[in-house]
Amino acid sequence: MTTVLCFGDSNTYGYNPVNGQRYAEDIRWTARLQDLLGKEYKVIEEGCNGRTTVFDDPREDWKKGLPYLRPCLNTHKPVDIVILMLGTNDLKEWFHASAAMIAEGASQLVDVIKDFTKIKQGFVPRIILMAPPEIGEKIKDSPFYGNFREDAISRSREFSKLYEKVAKEKGCVFVNAAEYAKASDEDSVHLTPLGHKNLADVLAFIILNT
């Protein structure tokens, strides 16, 4: 059995931008990935709404990814593959974070995965680092406007180049989610069902064929 840990935020959780609930399993990219990979794989959904990379949210201090990552890895070990997609929430106004700072946060998480698993399970999993989808053009009309402002659009567009650089430096597989999935018109942050399908398809191909 090959264990695939999906560590991310609301777009890994499966937040539905239409009603604020959670997409059904047959829509979420994580569950779709499980179906595509088959019974020889176990896909673990570890998405949390609002999760950041390394930033402390003053409103919800338990949503920082860094302190939860080690216990999460330990809980699910042995972990063979980690799919890491975080950074969207780091674009929130109160963090004042550049795209480079956010990519550095993702880099720190990759280091934690590598160092911790080497000690705790005796091998380092394959890491797929995904640059998050871009913030949509209609963010000013989004219910999340205020959390994110217009400058989040341009910063999110820098993710692909910066995350790819991190992936190359750290020996990760790189995926630019923005190539396959776009933020919904409803809130300019969360993915559509088609975006979830496309992410599942590309990830399954990578896992099974590379």
Contacts in CASP RR format, 6 or more apart in sequence:
PFRMAT RR
TARGET T0000
AUTHOR 0000-0000-0000
METHOD contacts of the structure
MODEL  1
MTTVLCFGDSNTYGYNPVNGQRYAEDIRWTARLQDLLGKEYKVIEEGCNG
RTTVFDDPREDWKKGLPYLRPCLNTHKPVDIVILMLGTNDLKEWFHASAA
MIAEGASQLVDVIKDFTKIKQGFVPRIILMAPPEIGEKIKDSPFYGNFRE
DAISRSREFSKLYEKVAKEKGCVFVNAAEYAKASDEDSVHLTPLGHKNLA
DVLAFIILNT
1 40 0 8 1.000
1 41 0 8 1.000
1 42 0 8 1.000
2 37 0 8 1.000
2 40 0 8 1.000
2 41 0 8 1.000
2 42 0 8 1.000
2 80 0 8 1.000
2 81 0 8 1.000
3 41 0 8 1.000
3 42 0 8 1.000
3 44 0 8 1.000
3 76 0 8 1.000
3 78 0 8 1.000
3 79 0 8 1.000
3 80 0 8 1.000
3 81 0 8 1.000
4 33 0 8 1.000
4 37 0 8 1.000
4 41 0 8 1.000
4 42 0 8 1.000
4 43 0 8 1.000
4 44 0 8 1.000
4 79 0 8 1.000
4 80 0 8 1.000
4 81 0 8 1.000
4 82 0 8 1.000
4 83 0 8 1.000
4 207 0 8 1.000
5 44 0 8 1.000
5 46 0 8 1.000
5 72 0 8 1.000
5 73 0 8 1.000
5 76 0 8 1.000
5 79 0 8 1.000
5 81 0 8 1.000
5 82 0 8 1.000
5 83 0 8 1.000
5 125 0 8 1.000
6 12 0 8 1.000
6 30 0 8 1.000
6 33 0 8 1.000
6 43 0 8 1.000
6 44 0 8 1.000
6 45 0 8 1.000
6 46 0 8 1.000
6 47 0 8 1.000
6 83 0 8 1.000
6 85 0 8 1.000
7 46 0 8 1.000
7 47 0 8 1.000
7 69 0 8 1.000
7 72 0 8 1.000
7 82 0 8 1.000
7 83 0 8 1.000
7 84 0 8 1.000
7 85 0 8 1.000
7 86 0 8 1.000
7 109 0 8 1.000
8 46 0 8 1.000
8 47 0 8 1.000
8 48 0 8 1.000
8 51 0 8 1.000
8 84 0 8 1.000
8 85 0 8 1.000
8 86 0 8 1.000
9 47 0 8 1.000
9 48 0 8 1.000
9 49 0 8 1.000
9 50 0 8 1.000
9 51 0 8 1.000
9 52 0 8 1.000
9 85 0 8 1.000
9 86 0 8 1.000
9 87 0 8 1.000
9 88 0 8 1.000
9 89 0 8 1.000
9 132 0 8 1.000
10 47 0 8 1.000
10 48 0 8 1.000
10 49 0 8 1.000
10 50 0 8 1.000
10 51 0 8 1.000
10 88 0 8 1.000
10 189 0 8 1.000
10 190 0 8 1.000
11 85 0 8 1.000
11 88 0 8 1.000
11 132 0 8 1.000
11 133 0 8 1.000
11 177 0 8 1.000
11 190 0 8 1.000
11 191 0 8 1.000
12 29 0 8 1.000
12 30 0 8 1.000
12 45 0 8 1.000
12 46 0 8 1.000
12 47 0 8 1.000
12 85 0 8 1.000
13 22 0 8 1.000
13 45 0 8 1.000
13 47 0 8 1.000
13 48 0 8 1.000
13 49 0 8 1.000
14 22 0 8 1.000
14 23 0 8 1.000
14 27 0 8 1.000
14 28 0 8 1.000
14 29 0 8 1.000
14 30 0 8 1.000
14 47 0 8 1.000
14 190 0 8 1.000
14 191 0 8 1.000
14 196 0 8 1.000
15 22 0 8 1.000
15 23 0 8 1.000
15 49 0 8 1.000
15 190 0 8 1.000
16 22 0 8 1.000
16 23 0 8 1.000
16 190 0 8 1.000
17 184 0 8 1.000
17 186 0 8 1.000
17 187 0 8 1.000
17 189 0 8 1.000
17 190 0 8 1.000
17 191 0 8 1.000
17 192 0 8 1.000
18 184 0 8 1.000
18 186 0 8 1.000
22 28 0 8 1.000
23 193 0 8 1.000
23 196 0 8 1.000
25 31 0 8 1.000
26 32 0 8 1.000
27 193 0 8 1.000
27 196 0 8 1.000
27 197 0 8 1.000
28 45 0 8 1.000
28 196 0 8 1.000
29 191 0 8 1.000
29 195 0 8 1.000
29 196 0 8 1.000
29 197 0 8 1.000
29 199 0 8 1.000
29 200 0 8 1.000
29 203 0 8 1.000
30 43 0 8 1.000
30 45 0 8 1.000
30 200 0 8 1.000
31 43 0 8 1.000
31 45 0 8 1.000
32 196 0 8 1.000
32 197 0 8 1.000
32 200 0 8 1.000
32 201 0 8 1.000
33 43 0 8 1.000
33 200 0 8 1.000
33 203 0 8 1.000
33 204 0 8 1.000
34 41 0 8 1.000
34 42 0 8 1.000
34 43 0 8 1.000
36 200 0 8 1.000
36 201 0 8 1.000
36 204 0 8 1.000
36 208 0 8 1.000
37 43 0 8 1.000
37 204 0 8 1.000
37 207 0 8 1.000
37 208 0 8 1.000
41 207 0 8 1.000
44 76 0 8 1.000
46 72 0 8 1.000
46 76 0 8 1.000
48 63 0 8 1.000
48 65 0 8 1.000
48 68 0 8 1.000
49 63 0 8 1.000
50 57 0 8 1.000
50 60 0 8 1.000
50 63 0 8 1.000
50 89 0 8 1.000
51 63 0 8 1.000
51 64 0 8 1.000
51 65 0 8 1.000
51 68 0 8 1.000
51 86 0 8 1.000
51 89 0 8 1.000
52 63 0 8 1.000
52 64 0 8 1.000
52 65 0 8 1.000
52 86 0 8 1.000
52 87 0 8 1.000
52 89 0 8 1.000
52 90 0 8 1.000
52 95 0 8 1.000
53 64 0 8 1.000
53 65 0 8 1.000
53 66 0 8 1.000
53 86 0 8 1.000
53 87 0 8 1.000
53 90 0 8 1.000
53 102 0 8 1.000
53 105 0 8 1.000
53 106 0 8 1.000
53 108 0 8 1.000
53 109 0 8 1.000
54 64 0 8 1.000
54 65 0 8 1.000
54 66 0 8 1.000
54 105 0 8 1.000
54 108 0 8 1.000
54 109 0 8 1.000
55 64 0 8 1.000
55 89 0 8 1.000
55 90 0 8 1.000
55 95 0 8 1.000
55 97 0 8 1.000
56 64 0 8 1.000
57 63 0 8 1.000
57 64 0 8 1.000
57 89 0 8 1.000
57 92 0 8 1.000
57 94 0 8 1.000
58 94 0 8 1.000
63 89 0 8 1.000
65 86 0 8 1.000
65 109 0 8 1.000
66 108 0 8 1.000
66 109 0 8 1.000
66 112 0 8 1.000
69 109 0 8 1.000
69 112 0 8 1.000
69 113 0 8 1.000
69 116 0 8 1.000
70 112 0 8 1.000
70 116 0 8 1.000
73 79 0 8 1.000
73 82 0 8 1.000
73 113 0 8 1.000
73 116 0 8 1.000
73 117 0 8 1.000
73 120 0 8 1.000
74 116 0 8 1.000
74 120 0 8 1.000
77 117 0 8 1.000
77 120 0 8 1.000
77 121 0 8 1.000
78 121 0 8 1.000
78 123 0 8 1.000
79 117 0 8 1.000
79 121 0 8 1.000
79 125 0 8 1.000
80 125 0 8 1.000
80 126 0 8 1.000
81 125 0 8 1.000
81 126 0 8 1.000
81 127 0 8 1.000
81 128 0 8 1.000
81 207 0 8 1.000
82 113 0 8 1.000
82 125 0 8 1.000
82 126 0 8 1.000
82 127 0 8 1.000
82 128 0 8 1.000
83 128 0 8 1.000
83 130 0 8 1.000
83 203 0 8 1.000
84 106 0 8 1.000
84 109 0 8 1.000
84 110 0 8 1.000
84 113 0 8 1.000
84 127 0 8 1.000
84 128 0 8 1.000
84 129 0 8 1.000
84 130 0 8 1.000
85 129 0 8 1.000
85 130 0 8 1.000
85 131 0 8 1.000
85 132 0 8 1.000
85 177 0 8 1.000
86 106 0 8 1.000
86 109 0 8 1.000
86 132 0 8 1.000
87 102 0 8 1.000
87 106 0 8 1.000
87 132 0 8 1.000
87 159 0 8 1.000
88 132 0 8 1.000
88 133 0 8 1.000
88 135 0 8 1.000
88 156 0 8 1.000
88 189 0 8 1.000
90 97 0 8 1.000
90 101 0 8 1.000
90 102 0 8 1.000
90 105 0 8 1.000
91 97 0 8 1.000
91 102 0 8 1.000
91 135 0 8 1.000
91 148 0 8 1.000
91 152 0 8 1.000
91 155 0 8 1.000
91 156 0 8 1.000
92 147 0 8 1.000
92 148 0 8 1.000
92 152 0 8 1.000
93 146 0 8 1.000
93 147 0 8 1.000
93 148 0 8 1.000
93 149 0 8 1.000
98 155 0 8 1.000
99 155 0 8 1.000
99 156 0 8 1.000
99 158 0 8 1.000
99 159 0 8 1.000
99 162 0 8 1.000
100 158 0 8 1.000
100 162 0 8 1.000
102 155 0 8 1.000
102 159 0 8 1.000
102 162 0 8 1.000
103 159 0 8 1.000
103 162 0 8 1.000
103 163 0 8 1.000
103 165 0 8 1.000
103 166 0 8 1.000
106 129 0 8 1.000
106 163 0 8 1.000
106 166 0 8 1.000
107 166 0 8 1.000
107 169 0 8 1.000
107 170 0 8 1.000
110 127 0 8 1.000
110 129 0 8 1.000
110 166 0 8 1.000
110 170 0 8 1.000
110 172 0 8 1.000
111 170 0 8 1.000
113 124 0 8 1.000
113 125 0 8 1.000
113 127 0 8 1.000
114 124 0 8 1.000
114 127 0 8 1.000
114 170 0 8 1.000
117 123 0 8 1.000
117 124 0 8 1.000
117 125 0 8 1.000
118 124 0 8 1.000
126 173 0 8 1.000
127 170 0 8 1.000
127 171 0 8 1.000
127 172 0 8 1.000
127 173 0 8 1.000
128 172 0 8 1.000
128 173 0 8 1.000
128 174 0 8 1.000
128 175 0 8 1.000
128 203 0 8 1.000
128 206 0 8 1.000
128 207 0 8 1.000
129 163 0 8 1.000
129 166 0 8 1.000
129 167 0 8 1.000
129 170 0 8 1.000
129 172 0 8 1.000
129 173 0 8 1.000
129 174 0 8 1.000
129 175 0 8 1.000
130 163 0 8 1.000
130 174 0 8 1.000
130 175 0 8 1.000
130 176 0 8 1.000
130 177 0 8 1.000
131 159 0 8 1.000
131 160 0 8 1.000
131 162 0 8 1.000
131 163 0 8 1.000
131 164 0 8 1.000
131 174 0 8 1.000
131 175 0 8 1.000
131 176 0 8 1.000
131 177 0 8 1.000
131 178 0 8 1.000
132 156 0 8 1.000
132 159 0 8 1.000
132 177 0 8 1.000
132 178 0 8 1.000
133 156 0 8 1.000
133 177 0 8 1.000
133 178 0 8 1.000
133 181 0 8 1.000
133 182 0 8 1.000
133 183 0 8 1.000
133 191 0 8 1.000
134 153 0 8 1.000
134 156 0 8 1.000
134 157 0 8 1.000
134 159 0 8 1.000
134 178 0 8 1.000
134 182 0 8 1.000
134 183 0 8 1.000
135 148 0 8 1.000
135 152 0 8 1.000
135 153 0 8 1.000
135 155 0 8 1.000
135 156 0 8 1.000
135 183 0 8 1.000
135 188 0 8 1.000
135 189 0 8 1.000
136 153 0 8 1.000
136 182 0 8 1.000
136 183 0 8 1.000
136 188 0 8 1.000
136 189 0 8 1.000
137 153 0 8 1.000
137 188 0 8 1.000
138 185 0 8 1.000
138 188 0 8 1.000
139 145 0 8 1.000
139 148 0 8 1.000
139 149 0 8 1.000
139 150 0 8 1.000
139 152 0 8 1.000
139 153 0 8 1.000
139 188 0 8 1.000
139 189 0 8 1.000
140 150 0 8 1.000
141 188 0 8 1.000
142 148 0 8 1.000
142 186 0 8 1.000
142 187 0 8 1.000
142 188 0 8 1.000
142 189 0 8 1.000
143 187 0 8 1.000
144 187 0 8 1.000
144 188 0 8 1.000
144 189 0 8 1.000
148 188 0 8 1.000
148 189 0 8 1.000
156 178 0 8 1.000
157 178 0 8 1.000
159 176 0 8 1.000
159 178 0 8 1.000
160 176 0 8 1.000
160 178 0 8 1.000
160 179 0 8 1.000
163 174 0 8 1.000
163 176 0 8 1.000
164 174 0 8 1.000
164 176 0 8 1.000
166 172 0 8 1.000
167 173 0 8 1.000
167 174 0 8 1.000
168 174 0 8 1.000
173 206 0 8 1.000
173 210 0 8 1.000
175 202 0 8 1.000
175 203 0 8 1.000
175 206 0 8 1.000
177 199 0 8 1.000
180 195 0 8 1.000
180 198 0 8 1.000
180 199 0 8 1.000
180 201 0 8 1.000
180 202 0 8 1.000
181 191 0 8 1.000
181 192 0 8 1.000
181 194 0 8 1.000
181 195 0 8 1.000
181 196 0 8 1.000
181 198 0 8 1.000
181 199 0 8 1.000
182 191 0 8 1.000
182 192 0 8 1.000
182 195 0 8 1.000
183 189 0 8 1.000
183 190 0 8 1.000
183 191 0 8 1.000
184 190 0 8 1.000
184 191 0 8 1.000
184 192 0 8 1.000
191 199 0 8 1.000
END
